[in-house]
Amino acid sequence: MNKKTRVVVMTLMVIFSVFGLIAAEPMDGKAVMWEVYNRDSGDTMSATLTMTLTSARGAQRERSIAQYRMDSGGVERKLMFFLSPNDVKNTSFLSISYEDGKADDQFIYLPALKRTKRIASDNKNDSFMGSDFTYDDMGSRHPDLDTHTILRRETVQGVPTIVVQSESKSAQEYPKTISWIVDGQWYGMKKEFYDKSGKLAKTLVIDEIKTVDGIHIIGDMTMSNLTKRTSTRIRMDDVRFDVDLDERFFSERQMQIGPRR
């Protein structure tokens, strides 16, 4: 091996050694949550949701919901129509989330009043339709709203996860959460919500992940309020992607008209 060849070989070794160090560098918490935020969820989707509310005494109420979603141009739009029972029938909810970090726009149509109400930022920690989910839970929380730290790696139900602690940069009902994120797939397995005193207040457990057209979706999840001893389960069925939707469908007018027939 001549001198010139040795120089080339040594240079390549240095380059690949540096590349190896860069590639091996672990992700930080923020990068993990950005992967979750940007995970493929399809451009358009429709589904049927079944929401089951369980009281502290064990009494249950069931609600049927039609949901539509569209993701385009850095904006995610969700529109939900309550189909039954009669006390919530024809109520609808619209949530618009922005990739640039702008605060979500959220609206609820109340058929009894025949008017659409905007959800103010101060009310986004309120209960969503009497459930254990909040209005904030129903949107897509932007990663830049929190500070994220990887706590550890942990196996959950035989699946490798990254455990990430997220602390809100602004005042929130639940200023700290801990999420178990499936490594490489970037969906959550469970999430814990801590109140302002640092006490565990709510838990979200994902009981089923479905794969439809190559896209992972949450098929069954339960939010439990440990303080009130109540829970809300949401099951997702009849999932369809590439539905013929456009931006005009996600409007206050459509909220009053109702779902597609």
N, C-alpha and C positions, 0 to 999 in steps of 0.2 A: 504494500500500500504506500503510494508516494505521499509527499507532504501535502499536496493540494487536495488529494482524496481524503486524507485524515482531517483536514480543516473543514471540508464539506460535511463529513460524517459527524464531527463534533458539533458543528452548527445545528445540524438536524436534531441531534440528541438534546441540545439546549432548548430548541424550539418546542419539541414534543414534550420535554419535561415541564416547561412553563405552561404549555397547553393543558397537560395533565393536571397541574396544580389548579388552574382556572376551572377546569371541568369538574374537579373534585370538590371545589369550594361549596359548602352547604348553602341552601337557600335560607333567607331570613324570613321572619314572620310576615312581613309585608308582601314579599314575593309570593308566598304561599296563598295569601288571601286574594292577591290579584289573579292567581291561577283559578281560584274558586270563582271569582267574579266573572272571568272571561271564559269559563268553561262552556263548551258548545251546548246550547239548549234549543237549537233549531231557529229558523227565521220566523215561522208562524206555527201556532199550535192551538188545538182545542181539546178539552177534556171535560169529563163529568166528575165532580167532587162530591163526596159524602162527608159531612161534618157531624160528628157525634160529640155532644157536650154532656159531661158527667158531673153531677153536683157532688157536694161533700157527703150527702146521704146516699149516693149511688144512683139517683134518678137520672135517666138519660133522655135527651132530646136530639132528634136527628134532622138534619137539613140537607137538601139537595141543591147543588149549585152547578151552573154551566160556566166554564171558564174559557176565555180566549186570550192568547198572548201573541205579540208581534215584537220582533227585535230588528230594528233597522236604523241606519244612520246615527248610531251611538245613542239611541233612545229605545228603552224597553217599555212597552205598553201592556197592561193587564186589565181585562174587563171581566167582572164576575156578576152573574145574575142569579139571585136566589129564586129557586123554582117552587120550593115547599119547605115547611108547612105554610098555612095561610097567614100566620102572624108575621112572616118575613117575605112572603111571596111578592115578586115584582120589585123588591129592593135590589139595587145594583151598586157596584163599587168599581171605580176606575182609579188605577195607579199608574203614574208615568215616572219612570226613573231615567236619569241622565248620566251618561258615561263621563261627562266632563266634571262631575261632582256637584252640579246644581241640585238643590234640595228637591226631593220628590214632590210632584203635584198629585194630590189625591182628592177624590170627590165621592160622595155617597148620595144616591137618589132615594128619597123617602116617599113612597107612593101615597101614604096617608096625607102627607102635606103637599104632594104634587110639586116638589121642588128639589133641586140639587144643591147640596151643601158642600162647600169646600172644607177639607180637614186642615185646620190651622196647625202650624208647626208645634204649638204648645199642647195640642191634643193628640199627637202621634204616638204617645205612650198609653193612650186610653185603650180600653178593651175593644177589639174588633167584633162588632155584632154580638156582644155578650159572651165571647169566647175567651180562652186563655191566651190567644194571640193578640198582639197589639196592632195598630195601624202600621207602625214602623216595621213589624215583622212581615207584613204583607207586601212591602216594597222590596227593593234590592239595595241593601246598604252598601254605600260606596266605601272601598277600603281606606281612602284618605281621611275618613271621619274618625278613625281610631288609630291607636298605636298598637302594633302587633309584635308579640314576642313568642318564639318557639320555646315551649317548656320542656318537651321530651318527645320521644317516639314511643308508641304503644300499640300493641296488637289488640284489636277489638273483634271478637267473633272470628278469629283467624285471619283478619285483614290488617295489614300494616297501616298505621295512621300517624299523622303528625299532629301533636297537641299544641294548639296555638291560643295564647291569651291575648284578648283584645280589650283595650281600655279606651273609652270614649274621650275625645278631646273637648267635648262640651257636656253640659249638664244633661243627664239621662236618668230615667227611672232605674235602669240596670246599667250602671257605668262600666261594669266588667263582665266579660263573657269568656268562656273557655270552650273551644271547638275541637272536635276530633275529625281531622280531614284525611280521607283516604289518599295515601301517597301515590302520585302519578295519575289518579283518576279525578281528583280534585272535587269530590262531593263530600258532604258532612255525614258522619255516622251518628253523632250526638252533639249537644250543645248545652252548656250550663250558664244560667243567668244569675248574677250576684247583685243584690240591692246596694243602696248607698252605705249601709253599715258593714258591707262585706259578707253578708250572710247569703248562702245559696237560696234563691227564691223560686226559680223555675228551671225545668229541664225539658229539653226537646230531644226525643229519641226517634231515630229513623228505623222503622221496622221492616221496610221493604224497599229495595231499589230495583226498578224495572229497566230493561233495555228495549227501546223501541226505535227502529230504523237506525241502530247504532248509537243512539243517544241515551245516556243514563238519566232517569227521572225518578223522583221520589214517589213511590207508589203508596206508602203508608207511613204516617208519622203521628206522634202524640206529644202535645205540649202539656206539661203538668205544673200546676201552681202549688208549690209545697206549703205556702202560707194558708191559702184558702182550701187546700185539699180538694181541688177540682182539676179536671183535665179536659182537653179537647183533642179529638182524633180526626185526622183528615185522610181519607182514602181517595186515590186518583184512578179513574178507569176511563175506558173509551178514548185513549190518547191517540190523537192524529196530528202528524206534522205536515208541513207544506200545505196548510189550509189557505184557501183563496180569501185573504184579508188585505185591507189597506188601511191607511191612517185614518180615513174618514169614519171607519167603523168604531174607532175608539174615541167617542165623542159624548158630550152631555145629551145630545139628541138621541143617540142610540141607547143610552142608559134608560131613557124613558120608553123607548119603543120595545126593548126587550131582546132576547137572544134570537139567533137565526132559527127558522123553522125548517 
